[in-house]
Amino acid sequence: MQQINPADVASAVYKDLLSIRNKAPLVHNITNFVVMQSTANALLALGASPIMAHAEEELSDIINIAQSLVVNIGTLDTVWINAMHKAMQLAALRKIPIILDPVGAGATKLRTKTALQLIQQVSPTVIRGNASEIASLLAVGSTKGVDSVFSSEQSVDVAARLVTAYDCVVVISGATDICLSANAKLSIKNGSALMTRITGMGCTATAFIATFCAVNPDAFVAATHAMIVNGIVGEIAASKANGPGSFQSIFYDVLYNLTEKDLLEKIDIE
């Protein structure tokens, strides 16, 4: 994006948010045990209709009615890996957005291998991860568990190579979130350190991207809008919370009640 006008972006974000609230897109999540409930609650507060299902036997039926697909590799086993491959193939045939979250890629051989096999089989619409996870997809980084060991800014060059290799949008989460496409880049500085004290906030961001992609055909714009909402809601919630416990419930409330005025006042992008 060139000559960014934050007010125009905030208005565009709110337009997509209203579309989500009006259409309640069905977002199919093959995600991990740790975050299923929190992700579903966040999507409901956003205005989407979440479904969490991974049985191969019902994937065709679900993909046929879904508006987007999330594949999150946070808790892996052979059955789930097979389901992820099948779901991505079906989603590609239906031409619905596929959002991949390579949770912990770089931490173990299984996670890295699985993430690479998935993106080599079907190019996702968007890949979202922390800096270390993104770097690991080109074999240049490592992670500490599911946490990044370096900043989003340090992974920009690697992310740009992923964009070219897989013809996708890449989102790097961190203190500053960075969204990249083949011809655009946007940095989002909204958020709060308290978000790192709640498990699954990155997974929530991934699901938000899938939701915005369901109502906006421009994957880069949709991804930036999702990350702006995630960051601003986290920032407002943190200002009202006493700690991680209250933060999570306040996050849902702020998200549910988010207004265009909130977006206009808080947006911090470049």
C-alpha positions as a Markdown table, in Angstrom:
| # | Residue | x | y | z |
|---|---|---|---|---|
| 1 | Met | 0.0 | 0.0 | 0.0 |
| 2 | Gln | 1.3 | 3.5 | -0.9 |
| 3 | Gln | 0.1 | 6.8 | 0.6 |
| 4 | Ile | -1.8 | 5.0 | 3.3 |
| 5 | Asn | -4.6 | 7.0 | 4.9 |
| 6 | Pro | -5.3 | 5.4 | 8.2 |
| 7 | Ala | -8.9 | 6.9 | 8.3 |
| 8 | Asp | -9.7 | 5.3 | 4.9 |
| 9 | Val | -8.3 | 2.0 | 6.1 |
| 10 | Ala | -10.3 | 2.1 | 9.3 |
| 11 | Ser | -13.5 | 2.8 | 7.4 |
| 12 | Ala | -12.7 | -0.1 | 5.0 |
| 13 | Val | -12.1 | -2.4 | 7.9 |
| 14 | Tyr | -15.4 | -1.5 | 9.5 |
| 15 | Lys | -17.2 | -2.1 | 6.2 |
| 16 | Asp | -15.8 | -5.7 | 6.2 |
| 17 | Leu | -16.7 | -6.1 | 9.8 |
| 18 | Leu | -20.3 | -5.1 | 9.1 |
| 19 | Ser | -20.3 | -7.6 | 6.2 |
| 20 | Ile | -19.2 | -10.3 | 8.6 |
| 21 | Arg | -21.9 | -9.4 | 11.1 |
| 22 | Asn | -24.6 | -9.4 | 8.4 |
| 23 | Lys | -23.5 | -12.5 | 6.5 |
| 24 | Ala | -22.1 | -14.7 | 9.4 |
| 25 | Pro | -19.8 | -16.6 | 7.1 |
| 26 | Leu | -19.2 | -20.3 | 8.0 |
| 27 | Val | -15.5 | -20.7 | 8.8 |
| 28 | His | -14.3 | -24.3 | 8.9 |
| 29 | Asn | -11.4 | -24.8 | 11.4 |
| 30 | Ile | -9.2 | -27.8 | 11.6 |
| 31 | Thr | -7.4 | -26.5 | 14.6 |
| 32 | Asn | -5.8 | -27.7 | 17.8 |
| 33 | Phe | -7.3 | -29.0 | 21.0 |
| 34 | Val | -5.7 | -26.2 | 23.1 |
| 35 | Val | -7.7 | -23.4 | 21.3 |
| 36 | Met | -10.9 | -24.9 | 19.9 |
| 37 | Gln | -13.2 | -23.2 | 22.4 |
| 38 | Ser | -11.5 | -19.9 | 22.6 |
| 39 | Thr | -11.2 | -19.6 | 18.8 |
| 40 | Ala | -14.9 | -20.5 | 18.4 |
| 41 | Asn | -15.9 | -17.9 | 21.0 |
| 42 | Ala | -13.8 | -15.3 | 19.3 |
| 43 | Leu | -15.3 | -16.0 | 15.9 |
| 44 | Leu | -18.8 | -15.9 | 17.4 |
| 45 | Ala | -18.0 | -12.5 | 18.9 |
| 46 | Leu | -16.7 | -11.3 | 15.6 |
| 47 | Gly | -19.9 | -12.3 | 13.9 |
| 48 | Ala | -18.8 | -15.5 | 12.1 |
| 49 | Ser | -20.2 | -19.0 | 12.3 |
| 50 | Pro | -17.4 | -21.3 | 13.3 |
| 51 | Ile | -17.3 | -25.1 | 12.9 |
| 52 | Met | -14.5 | -27.2 | 14.4 |
| 53 | Ala | -14.4 | -30.6 | 12.6 |
| 54 | His | -11.6 | -32.9 | 11.4 |
| 55 | Ala | -13.2 | -36.3 | 10.6 |
| 56 | Glu | -12.3 | -37.2 | 7.0 |
| 57 | Glu | -15.7 | -38.7 | 6.5 |
| 58 | Glu | -17.5 | -35.4 | 6.8 |
| 59 | Leu | -15.0 | -33.0 | 5.3 |
| 60 | Ser | -16.6 | -33.0 | 1.9 |
| 61 | Asp | -20.0 | -32.0 | 3.3 |
| 62 | Ile | -18.5 | -29.3 | 5.5 |
| 63 | Ile | -16.2 | -27.8 | 2.8 |
| 64 | Asn | -19.2 | -27.7 | 0.4 |
| 65 | Ile | -21.0 | -25.2 | 2.7 |
| 66 | Ala | -18.0 | -23.4 | 4.2 |
| 67 | Gln | -16.8 | -19.9 | 3.0 |
| 68 | Ser | -13.2 | -20.4 | 4.2 |
| 69 | Leu | -10.9 | -23.0 | 5.8 |
| 70 | Val | -8.4 | -22.7 | 8.6 |
| 71 | Val | -5.7 | -25.4 | 8.9 |
| 72 | Asn | -3.8 | -25.1 | 12.2 |
| 73 | Ile | -1.1 | -27.7 | 13.0 |
| 74 | Gly | -0.9 | -27.1 | 16.7 |
| 75 | Thr | -1.8 | -30.6 | 17.9 |
| 76 | Leu | -0.8 | -33.2 | 15.3 |
| 77 | Asp | -1.4 | -36.9 | 14.7 |
| 78 | Thr | -1.6 | -39.0 | 11.6 |
| 79 | Val | -5.4 | -38.9 | 11.4 |
| 80 | Trp | -5.4 | -35.1 | 11.6 |
| 81 | Ile | -2.6 | -34.7 | 9.1 |
| 82 | Asn | -4.5 | -36.8 | 6.6 |
| 83 | Ala | -7.6 | -34.7 | 7.2 |
| 84 | Met | -5.7 | -31.5 | 6.7 |
| 85 | His | -4.4 | -32.7 | 3.3 |
| 86 | Lys | -7.9 | -33.7 | 2.2 |
| 87 | Ala | -9.5 | -30.5 | 3.4 |
| 88 | Met | -7.0 | -28.3 | 1.6 |
| 89 | Gln | -7.5 | -30.3 | -1.6 |
| 90 | Leu | -11.3 | -30.0 | -1.3 |
| 91 | Ala | -11.1 | -26.3 | -0.5 |
| 92 | Ala | -8.8 | -25.7 | -3.5 |
| 93 | Leu | -11.4 | -27.4 | -5.8 |
| 94 | Arg | -14.1 | -25.2 | -4.4 |
| 95 | Lys | -11.8 | -22.1 | -4.6 |
| 96 | Ile | -12.5 | -21.0 | -1.1 |
| 97 | Pro | -9.7 | -19.2 | 0.9 |
| 98 | Ile | -7.3 | -21.5 | 2.8 |
| 99 | Ile | -5.5 | -20.0 | 5.8 |
| 100 | Leu | -2.5 | -22.0 | 7.1 |
| 101 | Asp | -1.1 | -21.6 | 10.7 |
| 102 | Pro | 2.2 | -23.5 | 10.9 |
| 103 | Val | 2.1 | -23.6 | 14.8 |
| 104 | Gly | 5.5 | -24.6 | 16.1 |
| 105 | Ala | 7.1 | -25.2 | 12.7 |
| 106 | Gly | 10.8 | -25.4 | 13.3 |
| 107 | Ala | 10.4 | -26.8 | 16.8 |
| 108 | Thr | 10.1 | -30.5 | 15.7 |
| 109 | Lys | 10.7 | -32.4 | 12.5 |
| 110 | Leu | 7.1 | -33.5 | 12.3 |
| 111 | Arg | 5.7 | -30.0 | 12.5 |
| 112 | Thr | 8.1 | -28.6 | 9.9 |
| 113 | Lys | 7.6 | -31.6 | 7.6 |
| 114 | Thr | 3.8 | -31.4 | 7.9 |
| 115 | Ala | 3.7 | -27.6 | 7.2 |
| 116 | Leu | 6.0 | -28.0 | 4.2 |
| 117 | Gln | 4.0 | -30.9 | 2.7 |
| 118 | Leu | 0.8 | -29.0 | 3.1 |
| 119 | Ile | 1.9 | -25.9 | 1.3 |
| 120 | Gln | 3.7 | -27.9 | -1.4 |
| 121 | Gln | 0.5 | -29.8 | -2.0 |
| 122 | Val | -1.8 | -26.8 | -2.2 |
| 123 | Ser | -0.7 | -23.2 | -2.0 |
| 124 | Pro | -2.6 | -21.5 | 0.8 |
| 125 | Thr | -4.3 | -18.2 | 0.3 |
| 126 | Val | -2.6 | -16.8 | 3.4 |
| 127 | Ile | 0.1 | -18.2 | 5.7 |
| 128 | Arg | 0.1 | -16.7 | 9.2 |
| 129 | Gly | 2.8 | -17.4 | 11.8 |
| 130 | Asn | 5.3 | -15.8 | 14.1 |
| 131 | Ala | 8.7 | -14.9 | 12.8 |
| 132 | Ser | 10.4 | -18.2 | 13.6 |
| 133 | Glu | 7.6 | -20.3 | 12.2 |
| 134 | Ile | 7.6 | -18.3 | 9.0 |
| 135 | Ala | 11.4 | -18.6 | 8.7 |
| 136 | Ser | 11.3 | -22.4 | 9.3 |
| 137 | Leu | 9.3 | -22.8 | 6.1 |
| 138 | Leu | 12.4 | -22.0 | 4.2 |
| 139 | Ala | 14.7 | -23.9 | 6.6 |
| 140 | Val | 16.3 | -20.7 | 8.0 |
| 141 | Gly | 14.9 | -20.6 | 11.5 |
| 142 | Ser | 14.0 | -22.4 | 14.7 |
| 143 | Thr | 11.4 | -21.9 | 17.4 |
| 144 | Lys | 11.2 | -22.2 | 21.1 |
| 145 | Gly | 8.1 | -24.4 | 21.5 |
| 146 | Val | 5.5 | -22.4 | 19.7 |
| 147 | Asp | 7.1 | -19.0 | 20.5 |
| 148 | Ser | 9.2 | -17.0 | 18.2 |
| 149 | Val | 12.9 | -16.5 | 19.0 |
| 150 | Phe | 13.2 | -13.3 | 16.9 |
| 151 | Ser | 11.2 | -10.4 | 15.6 |
| 152 | Ser | 8.7 | -10.1 | 12.8 |
| 153 | Glu | 11.0 | -7.5 | 11.1 |
| 154 | Gln | 13.8 | -10.1 | 10.9 |
| 155 | Ser | 11.6 | -12.4 | 8.8 |
| 156 | Val | 10.5 | -10.0 | 6.2 |
| 157 | Asp | 12.9 | -11.2 | 3.5 |
| 158 | Val | 12.1 | -14.8 | 4.2 |
| 159 | Ala | 8.4 | -14.0 | 4.1 |
| 160 | Ala | 8.8 | -12.3 | 0.7 |
| 161 | Arg | 10.4 | -15.4 | -0.6 |
| 162 | Leu | 7.4 | -17.5 | 0.6 |
| 163 | Val | 5.0 | -15.0 | -1.1 |
| 164 | Thr | 6.8 | -15.6 | -4.4 |
| 165 | Ala | 7.3 | -19.4 | -4.0 |
| 166 | Tyr | 3.7 | -20.1 | -3.1 |
| 167 | Asp | 1.8 | -17.2 | -4.6 |
| 168 | Cys | 0.2 | -16.3 | -1.3 |
| 169 | Val | -0.1 | -13.6 | 1.3 |
| 170 | Val | 2.1 | -14.0 | 4.4 |
| 171 | Val | 1.4 | -12.5 | 7.8 |
| 172 | Ile | 4.1 | -12.3 | 10.4 |
| 173 | Ser | 2.8 | -11.8 | 13.9 |
| 174 | Gly | 4.8 | -10.0 | 16.6 |
| 175 | Ala | 5.0 | -6.8 | 18.5 |
| 176 | Thr | 4.5 | -5.3 | 15.0 |
| 177 | Asp | 2.4 | -7.5 | 12.7 |
| 178 | Ile | 3.6 | -7.4 | 9.1 |
| 179 | Cys | 1.4 | -8.4 | 6.1 |
| 180 | Leu | 3.1 | -9.1 | 2.7 |
| 181 | Ser | 1.8 | -9.8 | -0.8 |
| 182 | Ala | 3.7 | -9.8 | -4.1 |
| 183 | Asn | 3.2 | -6.0 | -4.4 |
| 184 | Ala | 2.2 | -4.7 | -1.0 |
| 185 | Lys | 3.3 | -4.5 | 2.6 |
| 186 | Leu | 1.6 | -3.2 | 5.7 |
| 187 | Ser | 2.9 | -2.9 | 9.2 |
| 188 | Ile | 0.4 | -2.9 | 12.1 |
| 189 | Lys | 1.5 | -1.6 | 15.4 |
| 190 | Asn | -1.6 | -2.2 | 17.4 |
| 191 | Gly | -1.8 | -4.8 | 20.2 |
| 192 | Ser | -0.6 | -5.4 | 23.7 |
| 193 | Ala | 2.0 | -7.4 | 25.5 |
| 194 | Leu | -0.8 | -8.9 | 27.5 |
| 195 | Met | -1.9 | -10.8 | 24.4 |
| 196 | Thr | 1.2 | -13.0 | 24.8 |
| 197 | Arg | -0.1 | -14.2 | 28.2 |
| 198 | Ile | -3.2 | -15.8 | 26.7 |
| 199 | Thr | -2.8 | -19.1 | 24.8 |
| 200 | Gly | -4.0 | -19.1 | 21.3 |
| 201 | Met | -4.1 | -15.5 | 20.4 |
| 202 | Gly | -2.2 | -16.2 | 17.3 |
| 203 | Cys | -4.6 | -18.9 | 16.4 |
| 204 | Thr | -7.4 | -16.4 | 16.9 |
| 205 | Ala | -5.7 | -14.0 | 14.5 |
| 206 | Thr | -5.5 | -16.8 | 11.9 |
| 207 | Ala | -9.2 | -17.5 | 12.2 |
| 208 | Phe | -10.0 | -13.8 | 11.9 |
| 209 | Ile | -8.0 | -13.8 | 8.6 |
| 210 | Ala | -10.1 | -16.7 | 7.3 |
| 211 | Thr | -13.3 | -14.8 | 8.3 |
| 212 | Phe | -12.3 | -11.6 | 6.6 |
| 213 | Cys | -11.2 | -13.5 | 3.5 |
| 214 | Ala | -14.7 | -15.0 | 3.4 |
| 215 | Val | -16.2 | -11.5 | 2.8 |
| 216 | Asn | -13.4 | -9.8 | 1.0 |
| 217 | Pro | -11.9 | -11.4 | -2.2 |
| 218 | Asp | -8.6 | -9.4 | -1.9 |
| 219 | Ala | -6.6 | -11.7 | 0.4 |
| 220 | Phe | -4.0 | -9.1 | 1.3 |
| 221 | Val | -6.6 | -6.5 | 2.2 |
| 222 | Ala | -8.6 | -9.1 | 4.1 |
| 223 | Ala | -5.5 | -10.2 | 6.1 |
| 224 | Thr | -4.6 | -6.6 | 7.0 |
| 225 | His | -8.2 | -5.9 | 8.1 |
| 226 | Ala | -8.2 | -9.0 | 10.3 |
| 227 | Met | -4.9 | -8.2 | 12.0 |
| 228 | Ile | -6.0 | -4.5 | 12.5 |
| 229 | Val | -9.1 | -5.7 | 14.3 |
| 230 | Asn | -7.2 | -8.3 | 16.3 |
| 231 | Gly | -4.6 | -5.7 | 17.4 |
| 232 | Ile | -7.0 | -2.9 | 18.2 |
| 233 | Val | -9.3 | -5.2 | 20.2 |
| 234 | Gly | -6.4 | -6.6 | 22.1 |
| 235 | Glu | -5.2 | -3.0 | 22.9 |
| 236 | Ile | -8.6 | -1.9 | 24.1 |
| 237 | Ala | -9.1 | -5.0 | 26.1 |
| 238 | Ala | -5.7 | -4.8 | 27.8 |
| 239 | Ser | -6.5 | -1.2 | 28.9 |
| 240 | Lys | -9.6 | -2.5 | 30.8 |
| 241 | Ala | -8.2 | -5.8 | 32.1 |
| 242 | Asn | -6.6 | -6.5 | 35.5 |
| 243 | Gly | -4.6 | -9.5 | 34.1 |
| 244 | Pro | -4.8 | -12.4 | 31.7 |
| 245 | Gly | -8.0 | -13.9 | 33.1 |
| 246 | Ser | -10.1 | -10.8 | 32.8 |
| 247 | Phe | -8.4 | -9.9 | 29.5 |
| 248 | Gln | -9.8 | -12.9 | 27.7 |
| 249 | Ser | -13.4 | -12.2 | 28.6 |
| 250 | Ile | -13.0 | -8.5 | 27.9 |
| 251 | Phe | -11.5 | -9.3 | 24.5 |
| 252 | Tyr | -14.7 | -11.0 | 23.5 |
| 253 | Asp | -16.8 | -8.1 | 24.7 |
| 254 | Val | -14.7 | -5.5 | 23.0 |
| 255 | Leu | -14.8 | -7.5 | 19.8 |
| 256 | Tyr | -18.5 | -7.9 | 19.9 |
| 257 | Asn | -19.1 | -4.2 | 20.5 |
| 258 | Leu | -16.3 | -2.8 | 18.2 |
| 259 | Thr | -17.2 | 0.4 | 16.4 |
| 260 | Glu | -15.9 | 2.4 | 13.6 |
| 261 | Lys | -15.0 | 5.1 | 16.1 |
| 262 | Asp | -12.8 | 2.6 | 18.0 |
| 263 | Leu | -11.0 | 1.7 | 14.7 |
| 264 | Leu | -10.5 | 5.4 | 13.7 |
| 265 | Glu | -9.1 | 6.3 | 17.1 |
| 266 | Lys | -6.8 | 3.4 | 17.6 |
| 267 | Ile | -5.5 | 2.4 | 14.2 |
| 268 | Asp | -1.7 | 2.5 | 14.0 |
| 269 | Ile | -0.3 | 1.4 | 10.6 |
| 270 | Glu | 2.4 | 2.2 | 8.1 |
